[in-house]
Amino acid sequence: MSILLGILTFVLILVSLFLVLVVLMQKSKDAGVGAALGGGAAEAAFGADTTNVLFNATRWSAVIFFVLALVLYLGRISEHKSAKAAAGSALPAMPAAAAPATPAPAAASTTTPAAAPVTVPTAAPVSVPAQSASTPAAPAATPAPTPEAPKK
């Protein structure tokens, strides 16, 4: 399905480019961009019936454009739903684990004595402030300076 959607996307791009070119080839009332981009060449190619040919080409390419856009939209939705459904069933369902009949014996608790602090000699003595058990107090908030009155 993904390959088909890729091909249809490419066709949609081609149809949109064709639609832009056909619209630009049409002769406008005030001879604007249409005359500059091939209004005369289109009349030479299609003869006196240029307006009808370009109008029909515009109409049919617009219809094809909208149909392809709708088909691609629905195809991408279908592809997304099928991928989501496939991902949900990718793993087999596991049965619920049965609870053991007897509880496991509690592990014997062993305590180890606290290790003595290790002192590391340093070149210069370092003093460490004593930490209190409580959290340090927040610094006192300084009042904002009061604005001065404008001088006259």
Backbone as ProteinMPNN parsed JSONL, in Angstrom:
{"seq_chain_A": "MSILLGILTFVLILVSLFLVLVVLMQKSKDAGVGAALGGGAAEAAFGADTTNVLFNATRWSAVIFFVLALVLYLGRISEHKSAKAAAGSALPAMPAAAAPATPAPAAASTTTPAAAPVTVPTAAPVSVPAQSASTPAAPAATPAPTPEAPKK", "coords_chain_A": {"N_chain_A": [[0.827, -1.191, 0.0], [2.012, 1.163, 0.68], [3.78, 1.706, -1.399], [2.041, 2.215, -3.509], [0.813, 4.535, -2.534], [3.004, 6.239, -2.571], [3.513, 6.407, -5.33], [1.12, 7.599, -6.177], [1.394, 10.03, -4.848], [3.541, 11.151, -6.243], [2.331, 11.399, -8.773], [0.374, 13.252, -8.095], [1.958, 15.493, -7.598], [2.947, 15.96, -10.182], [0.525, 16.526, -11.521], [-0.231, 18.838, -10.182], [1.822, 20.618, -10.941], [1.316, 20.686, -13.719], [-1.222, 21.843, -13.65], [-0.646, 24.399, -12.67], [0.921, 25.394, -14.782], [-0.951, 25.33, -16.916], [-2.851, 27.146, -16.039], [-1.326, 29.449, -16.018], [-0.835, 29.711, -18.744], [-3.18, 30.575, -19.83], [-4.969, 33.132, -21.475], [-5.273, 36.312, -20.228], [-7.687, 38.925, -19.462], [-6.568, 41.464, -19.441], [-4.137, 40.982, -20.626], [-1.903, 40.043, -19.029], [0.179, 38.131, -17.114], [-0.328, 35.803, -18.508], [0.024, 36.402, -21.237], [2.707, 36.968, -21.238], [3.883, 34.56, -20.518], [3.448, 32.711, -22.548], [1.009, 33.018, -23.895], [0.665, 33.638, -26.574], [1.993, 31.471, -27.741], [0.379, 29.353, -27.004], [-1.92, 29.949, -28.461], [-0.934, 29.601, -30.998], [-0.423, 26.887, -30.987], [-2.906, 25.635, -30.451], [-4.732, 26.917, -32.026], [-7.685, 28.708, -33.024], [-9.353, 27.785, -31.089], [-8.241, 27.954, -28.578], [-8.947, 28.978, -26.011], [-11.074, 27.31, -25.141], [-9.772, 24.805, -25.062], [-7.724, 25.182, -23.152], [-9.335, 25.881, -20.988], [-10.805, 23.499, -20.563], [-8.677, 21.771, -20.015], [-7.747, 22.889, -17.648], [-9.977, 22.544, -16.007], [-10.257, 19.689, -15.908], [-7.759, 18.895, -14.908], [-7.85, 20.106, -12.416], [-9.958, 18.686, -11.243], [-8.839, 16.107, -11.226], [-6.675, 16.629, -9.544], [-7.95, 17.226, -7.046], [-9.323, 14.804, -6.58], [-7.172, 12.98, -6.412], [-5.881, 14.064, -4.173], [-7.804, 13.601, -2.174], [-7.955, 10.773, -2.256], [-5.32, 10.127, -1.504], [-5.317, 11.192, 1.079], [-7.257, 9.572, 2.388], [-6.008, 7.117, 2.025], [-3.634, 7.409, 3.515], [-4.698, 7.654, 6.076], [-5.856, 5.111, 6.363], [-3.53, 3.555, 6.185], [-2.188, 4.418, 8.477], [-3.969, 3.568, 10.501], [-3.913, 0.776, 10.121], [-1.243, 0.256, 10.677], [-1.153, 0.982, 13.337], [-2.897, -0.897, 14.445], [-1.529, -3.242, 13.863], [0.753, -2.884, 15.378], [-0.275, -3.039, 17.914], [-0.953, -5.738, 18.17], [1.428, -7.058, 17.975], [2.904, -8.353, 19.945], [2.458, -11.363, 21.77], [-0.293, -12.132, 23.966], [0.237, -12.195, 27.425], [-0.285, -14.565, 30.001], [-1.697, -13.952, 33.241], [0.495, -13.858, 36.002], [0.696, -16.389, 38.425], [0.238, -16.141, 41.938], [2.759, -16.958, 44.35], [2.518, -19.88, 46.415], [3.663, -20.12, 48.967], [5.186, -17.686, 51.02], [8.308, -16.088, 50.316], [11.267, -16.755, 52.252], [12.399, -14.42, 54.692], [15.253, -12.468, 54.264], [18.218, -12.736, 56.179], [19.12, -10.158, 58.282], [21.952, -8.302, 58.139], [24.304, -6.332, 59.802], [26.751, -3.903, 59.299], [29.605, -2.519, 60.835], [30.01, 1.005, 61.204], [32.194, 2.695, 59.079], [35.338, 4.088, 59.878], [36.165, 7.56, 59.641], [38.243, 8.673, 57.023], [41.262, 10.327, 56.963], [42.802, 12.653, 54.905], [45.899, 13.843, 54.106], [46.664, 17.228, 53.414], [48.222, 19.939, 51.609], [47.781, 22.538, 52.55], [46.081, 23.664, 55.434], [42.611, 23.107, 55.641], [39.632, 24.672, 56.387], [36.502, 23.686, 57.289], [33.256, 24.796, 57.43], [30.974, 24.114, 60.035], [28.125, 22.157, 59.516], [24.733, 22.678, 60.008], [21.933, 20.797, 61.235], [19.543, 21.644, 60.263], [18.136, 23.241, 57.364], [19.891, 25.83, 55.61], [19.16, 29.246, 56.292], [17.256, 31.409, 54.22], [18.662, 34.128, 52.366], [18.27, 37.447, 53.593], [15.743, 39.477, 52.266], [16.374, 42.264, 50.315], [15.172, 45.548, 50.45], [13.53, 47.156, 47.721], [14.871, 49.967, 45.976], [13.474, 53.168, 46.513], [11.753, 55.16, 44.146], [12.951, 58.305, 43.052], [11.591, 61.59, 43.318], [10.869, 63.597, 40.473], [13.153, 66.177, 39.668], [12.72, 69.684, 39.782]], "CA_chain_A": [[0.0, 0.0, 0.0], [2.896, 2.31, 0.786], [4.323, 1.985, -2.736], [0.958, 2.836, -4.266], [0.654, 5.911, -2.051], [4.146, 6.996, -3.066], [3.288, 6.668, -6.755], [0.035, 8.588, -6.274], [1.933, 11.327, -4.426], [4.314, 11.653, -7.38], [1.361, 11.816, -9.794], [-0.247, 14.48, -7.594], [2.908, 16.587, -7.831], [2.937, 16.241, -11.62], [-0.749, 17.164, -11.867], [-0.23, 20.207, -9.656], [2.675, 21.422, -11.82], [0.574, 20.873, -14.96], [-2.308, 22.781, -13.375], [-0.058, 25.741, -12.588], [1.31, 25.815, -16.132], [-2.145, 25.575, -17.731], [-3.466, 28.403, -15.587], [-0.487, 30.562, -16.465], [-0.899, 29.838, -20.201], [-4.442, 31.165, -20.262], [-4.902, 34.55, -21.813], [-6.109, 37.1, -19.331], [-8.396, 40.019, -20.123], [-5.677, 42.609, -19.627], [-2.891, 40.469, -21.196], [-0.876, 40.116, -17.985], [1.157, 37.056, -17.057], [-0.645, 34.812, -19.532], [0.65, 36.795, -22.492], [4.16, 36.922, -21.071], [4.353, 33.183, -20.369], [3.066, 31.783, -23.605], [-0.341, 33.186, -24.423], [0.772, 33.549, -28.031], [2.392, 30.115, -28.11], [-0.794, 28.494, -26.849], [-2.813, 30.193, -29.601], [-0.32, 29.003, -32.192], [-0.517, 25.426, -30.884], [-4.284, 25.141, -30.438], [-5.53, 27.655, -33.005], [-8.727, 29.615, -32.547], [-10.079, 27.148, -29.984], [-7.31, 27.915, -27.446], [-9.626, 29.233, -24.743], [-11.816, 26.116, -24.748], [-8.831, 23.728, -24.749], [-7.089, 25.489, -21.861], [-10.365, 25.823, -19.949], [-11.074, 22.088, -20.279], [-7.489, 21.2, -19.366], [-7.737, 23.389, -16.268], [-11.064, 21.911, -15.266], [-9.98, 18.272, -15.668], [-6.594, 18.746, -14.019], [-8.295, 20.459, -11.062], [-10.735, 17.549, -10.739], [-7.881, 15.032, -10.924], [-5.91, 17.055, -8.37], [-8.742, 17.061, -5.826], [-9.592, 13.377, -6.368], [-5.935, 12.381, -5.92], [-5.637, 14.535, -2.803], [-8.729, 12.886, -1.291], [-7.538, 9.368, -2.198], [-4.103, 10.061, -0.69], [-5.704, 11.439, 2.47], [-7.894, 8.369, 2.915], [-5.005, 6.056, 2.04], [-2.72, 7.62, 4.653], [-5.453, 7.321, 7.292], [-5.954, 3.645, 6.414], [-2.191, 3.043, 6.477], [-1.901, 4.716, 9.888], [-4.788, 2.692, 11.351], [-3.441, -0.604, 10.028], [0.041, 0.185, 11.387], [-1.454, 1.041, 14.77], [-3.492, -2.185, 14.823], [-0.478, -4.252, 13.798], [1.659, -2.666, 16.508], [-0.956, -3.487, 19.129], [-0.997, -7.195, 18.239], [2.75, -7.59, 17.631], [3.34, -9.232, 21.019], [1.368, -12.232, 22.24], [-0.822, -11.809, 25.286], [0.854, -12.993, 28.494], [-1.241, -14.872, 31.067], [-1.359, -13.345, 34.528], [1.35, -14.726, 36.809], [0.041, -16.871, 39.643], [0.946, -15.768, 43.158], [3.358, -18.142, 44.97], [1.73, -20.43, 47.526], [4.314, -19.794, 50.236], [6.017, -16.496, 50.869], [9.754, -16.322, 50.346], [11.797, -16.458, 53.586], [13.027, -13.104, 54.817], [16.716, -12.553, 54.308], [18.766, -12.348, 57.484], [19.629, -8.797, 58.245], [23.304, -8.177, 58.68], [24.727, -4.943, 59.913], [28.199, -3.717, 59.288], [29.938, -1.343, 61.632], [30.295, 2.198, 60.416], [33.616, 2.843, 58.799], [35.944, 5.277, 60.479], [36.486, 8.536, 58.606], [39.619, 8.63, 56.547], [41.832, 11.665, 56.84], [43.724, 12.771, 53.788], [46.734, 15.008, 54.346], [46.694, 18.227, 52.355], [49.339, 20.866, 51.743], [47.366, 23.654, 53.389], [44.913, 23.279, 56.232], [41.326, 23.55, 55.117], [38.625, 24.722, 57.438], [35.174, 23.437, 56.774], [32.272, 25.247, 58.419], [30.074, 23.075, 60.542], [26.789, 22.216, 58.934], [23.679, 22.411, 60.976], [20.979, 19.782, 60.801], [18.451, 22.284, 59.527], [18.551, 23.867, 56.116], [20.315, 27.204, 55.85], [18.112, 30.251, 56.127], [17.341, 32.16, 52.979], [19.182, 35.467, 52.624], [17.244, 38.452, 53.838], [15.393, 40.22, 51.066], [16.703, 43.684, 50.405], [14.058, 46.34, 49.919], [13.789, 47.827, 46.449], [15.046, 51.4, 46.189], [12.286, 53.979, 46.201], [12.058, 56.097, 43.065], [13.038, 59.693, 43.489], [10.679, 62.507, 42.653], [11.587, 64.382, 39.462], [13.617, 67.505, 40.13], [12.186, 70.776, 38.966]], "C_chain_A": [[0.869, 1.252, 0.0], [3.475, 2.694, -0.573], [3.275, 2.681, -3.591], [0.754, 4.286, -3.833], [1.818, 6.788, -2.498], [4.0, 7.354, -4.533], [2.199, 7.718, -6.937], [0.498, 9.973, -5.82], [2.74, 11.954, -5.551], [3.386, 12.148, -8.484], [0.67, 13.11, -9.369], [0.676, 15.676, -7.812], [2.945, 16.957, -9.312], [1.661, 16.962, -12.05], [-0.774, 18.601, -11.368], [0.666, 21.115, -10.493], [1.985, 21.702, -13.154], [-0.539, 21.902, -14.782], [-1.782, 24.211, -13.305], [0.306, 26.25, -13.978], [0.101, 26.128, -17.014], [-2.817, 26.879, -17.328], [-2.643, 29.593, -16.065], [-0.527, 30.756, -17.984], [-2.18, 30.51, -20.673], [-4.273, 32.659, -20.483], [-5.839, 35.32, -20.884], [-6.745, 38.258, -20.1], [-7.481, 41.206, -20.38], [-4.288, 42.202, -20.101], [-1.738, 40.602, -20.204], [0.128, 38.985, -18.114], [0.902, 36.021, -18.149], [0.007, 35.14, -20.863], [2.163, 36.691, -22.394], [4.669, 35.486, -21.044], [3.789, 32.235, -21.419], [1.65, 31.905, -24.092], [-0.355, 33.051, -25.939], [1.139, 32.151, -28.479], [1.217, 29.152, -27.992], [-1.758, 28.696, -28.007], [-2.249, 29.585, -30.871], [-0.475, 27.483, -32.173], [-1.95, 24.929, -31.052], [-5.194, 25.872, -31.421], [-6.568, 28.539, -32.338], [-9.458, 29.064, -31.326], [-9.227, 27.077, -28.71], [-8.021, 28.061, -26.111], [-10.374, 28.0, -24.26], [-10.879, 24.983, -24.341], [-8.194, 23.969, -23.39], [-8.101, 25.442, -20.714], [-10.664, 24.376, -19.57], [-9.889, 21.422, -19.586], [-7.411, 21.646, -17.905], [-8.79, 22.68, -15.434], [-10.727, 20.453, -14.932], [-8.766, 18.073, -14.776], [-6.952, 19.139, -12.592], [-9.101, 19.309, -10.44], [-9.806, 16.395, -10.364], [-7.071, 15.364, -9.688], [-6.692, 16.804, -7.081], [-9.064, 15.594, -5.537], [-8.345, 12.68, -5.829], [-5.635, 12.806, -4.48], [-6.54, 13.806, -1.815], [-8.33, 11.416, -1.145], [-6.281, 9.218, -1.341], [-4.408, 10.279, 0.786], [-6.311, 10.181, 3.095], [-6.911, 7.204, 2.993], [-4.044, 6.19, 3.209], [-3.426, 7.319, 5.98], [-5.545, 5.807, 7.448], [-4.605, 3.028, 6.769], [-1.837, 3.261, 7.947], [-2.694, 3.791, 10.819], [-4.294, 1.254, 11.301], [-2.097, -0.767, 10.724], [-0.184, 0.196, 12.893], [-2.032, -0.292, 15.245], [-2.442, -3.283, 14.818], [0.491, -4.106, 14.962], [1.026, -3.15, 17.806], [-0.953, -4.994, 19.267], [0.359, -7.822, 17.922], [3.25, -8.562, 18.69], [2.192, -10.11, 21.469], [0.941, -11.822, 23.641], [-0.205, -12.746, 26.314], [-0.21, -13.305, 29.541], [-0.76, -14.241, 32.371], [-0.553, -14.343, 35.35], [0.615, -15.113, 38.086], [0.884, -16.483, 40.847], [1.547, -17.025, 43.78], [2.557, -18.569, 46.201], [2.349, -20.082, 48.873], [5.176, -18.565, 50.04], [7.497, -16.86, 50.972], [10.277, -15.992, 51.739], [12.515, -15.115, 53.578], [14.525, -13.294, 54.933], [17.198, -12.075, 55.664], [19.414, -10.985, 57.347], [21.011, -8.774, 58.878], [23.67, -6.716, 58.714], [26.233, -4.902, 59.916], [28.515, -2.489, 60.112], [30.279, -0.183, 60.708], [31.795, 2.342, 60.249], [34.125, 4.139, 59.417], [36.287, 6.258, 59.371], [37.974, 8.48, 58.276], [40.112, 10.06, 56.421], [42.86, 11.649, 55.735], [44.585, 13.997, 54.04], [46.718, 15.939, 53.148], [47.844, 19.171, 52.607], [48.98, 22.018, 52.656], [46.168, 23.215, 54.203], [43.643, 23.898, 55.654], [40.344, 23.566, 56.264], [37.263, 24.592, 56.781], [34.184, 23.91, 57.818], [31.365, 24.101, 58.822], [28.7, 23.267, 59.926], [25.769, 21.897, 60.002], [22.706, 21.399, 60.394], [19.844, 20.398, 59.99], [19.009, 22.916, 58.253], [18.944, 25.306, 56.389], [19.178, 28.173, 55.558], [18.332, 30.999, 54.828], [17.885, 33.546, 53.281], [18.041, 36.459, 52.765], [16.996, 39.237, 52.565], [15.719, 41.686, 51.275], [15.56, 44.474, 49.808], [14.478, 47.032, 48.618], [13.953, 49.309, 46.706], [13.79, 52.157, 45.769], [12.642, 54.964, 45.104], [12.06, 57.533, 43.599], [12.041, 60.524, 42.687], [11.47, 63.304, 41.604], [11.95, 65.759, 40.002], [13.12, 68.569, 39.189], [13.237, 71.818, 38.731]], "O_chain_A": [[0.516, 2.268, -0.598], [3.642, 3.878, -0.865], [3.585, 3.628, -4.313], [0.546, 5.163, -4.67], [1.623, 7.971, -2.777], [4.323, 8.47, -4.941], [2.339, 8.625, -7.758], [0.039, 10.982, -6.355], [2.638, 13.157, -5.79], [3.628, 13.204, -9.069], [0.41, 13.974, -10.207], [0.212, 16.757, -8.173], [2.971, 18.138, -9.656], [1.71, 17.897, -12.849], [-1.281, 19.488, -12.055], [0.312, 22.269, -10.735], [2.054, 22.818, -13.668], [-0.77, 22.734, -15.66], [-2.412, 25.131, -13.828], [0.032, 27.402, -14.313], [0.129, 27.093, -17.779], [-3.296, 27.628, -18.18], [-3.193, 30.618, -16.468], [-0.276, 31.862, -18.463], [-2.25, 30.969, -21.813], [-3.534, 33.341, -19.772], [-7.027, 35.018, -20.774], [-6.381, 38.531, -21.244], [-7.596, 41.877, -21.406], [-3.349, 42.991, -19.994], [-0.714, 41.211, -20.515], [0.844, 38.892, -19.111], [1.85, 35.424, -18.659], [0.494, 34.242, -21.55], [2.826, 36.357, -23.376], [5.78, 35.221, -21.505], [3.675, 31.038, -21.156], [1.128, 30.95, -24.666], [-1.253, 32.439, -26.517], [0.642, 31.686, -29.504], [1.082, 28.234, -28.802], [-2.353, 27.733, -28.492], [-2.998, 29.108, -31.723], [-0.639, 26.862, -33.223], [-2.185, 23.92, -31.717], [-6.337, 25.458, -31.615], [-6.361, 29.049, -31.237], [-10.116, 29.818, -30.609], [-9.47, 26.226, -27.854], [-7.717, 27.327, -25.17], [-10.312, 27.676, -23.074], [-11.157, 24.272, -23.376], [-8.131, 23.059, -22.564], [-7.772, 25.018, -19.606], [-10.766, 24.057, -18.386], [-10.069, 20.608, -18.68], [-7.048, 20.86, -17.03], [-8.532, 22.268, -14.303], [-10.895, 20.031, -13.788], [-8.755, 17.153, -13.959], [-6.412, 18.565, -11.646], [-8.945, 19.001, -9.258], [-9.967, 15.779, -9.31], [-6.802, 14.486, -8.867], [-6.156, 16.234, -6.13], [-9.077, 15.182, -4.377], [-8.437, 11.88, -4.899], [-5.188, 11.995, -3.669], [-6.092, 13.431, -0.731], [-8.36, 10.872, -0.041], [-6.184, 8.288, -0.54], [-3.821, 9.623, 1.646], [-5.926, 9.775, 4.191], [-6.974, 6.397, 3.92], [-3.679, 5.192, 3.83], [-2.81, 6.785, 6.903], [-5.337, 5.28, 8.541], [-4.539, 2.087, 7.561], [-1.253, 2.386, 8.586], [-2.156, 3.29, 11.807], [-4.257, 0.578, 12.33], [-1.831, -1.819, 11.306], [0.511, -0.497, 13.636], [-1.693, -0.762, 16.331], [-2.462, -4.163, 15.678], [0.997, -5.104, 15.476], [1.728, -3.622, 18.7], [-0.95, -5.496, 20.391], [0.423, -9.016, 17.627], [3.957, -9.513, 18.358], [1.055, -9.642, 21.543], [1.716, -11.239, 24.4], [-0.135, -13.955, 26.094], [-0.962, -12.414, 29.936], [0.436, -14.028, 32.57], [-0.878, -15.53, 35.391], [-0.006, -14.276, 38.741], [2.113, -16.496, 40.777], [0.906, -18.075, 43.745], [1.999, -17.743, 46.923], [1.627, -19.779, 49.823], [5.826, -18.417, 49.005], [7.87, -17.826, 51.638], [9.792, -15.047, 52.362], [13.148, -14.731, 52.595], [14.995, -14.192, 55.632], [16.654, -11.126, 56.229], [20.159, -10.718, 56.404], [21.192, -9.186, 60.023], [23.388, -5.96, 57.784], [26.897, -5.775, 60.476], [27.763, -1.514, 60.085], [30.767, -0.367, 59.593], [32.561, 2.129, 61.188], [33.419, 5.146, 59.465], [36.662, 5.843, 58.274], [38.824, 8.269, 59.14], [39.438, 10.905, 55.832], [43.685, 10.741, 55.645], [44.049, 15.097, 54.177], [46.755, 15.49, 52.002], [48.389, 19.201, 53.71], [49.807, 22.437, 53.465], [45.324, 22.467, 53.709], [43.623, 25.057, 55.239], [40.233, 22.6, 57.019], [36.934, 25.309, 55.836], [34.25, 23.482, 58.971], [31.043, 23.23, 58.015], [28.186, 24.382, 59.83], [25.931, 20.966, 60.792], [22.676, 21.184, 59.182], [19.258, 19.739, 59.131], [20.219, 23.092, 58.11], [18.399, 25.939, 57.292], [18.346, 27.935, 54.683], [19.468, 31.195, 54.395], [17.602, 34.095, 54.346], [16.991, 36.323, 52.137], [17.937, 39.618, 51.868], [15.372, 42.27, 52.302], [15.032, 44.102, 48.76], [15.63, 47.434, 48.451], [13.261, 49.869, 47.556], [13.137, 51.81, 44.785], [13.726, 55.547, 45.128], [11.274, 57.901, 44.472], [11.702, 60.205, 41.548], [12.629, 63.645, 41.84], [11.165, 66.408, 40.692], [13.095, 68.393, 37.971], [12.976, 72.818, 38.063]]}, "name": "protein", "num_of_chains": 1, "seq": "MSILLGILTFVLILVSLFLVLVVLMQKSKDAGVGAALGGGAAEAAFGADTTNVLFNATRWSAVIFFVLALVLYLGRISEHKSAKAAAGSALPAMPAAAAPATPAPAAASTTTPAAAPVTVPTAAPVSVPAQSASTPAAPAATPAPTPEAPKK"}
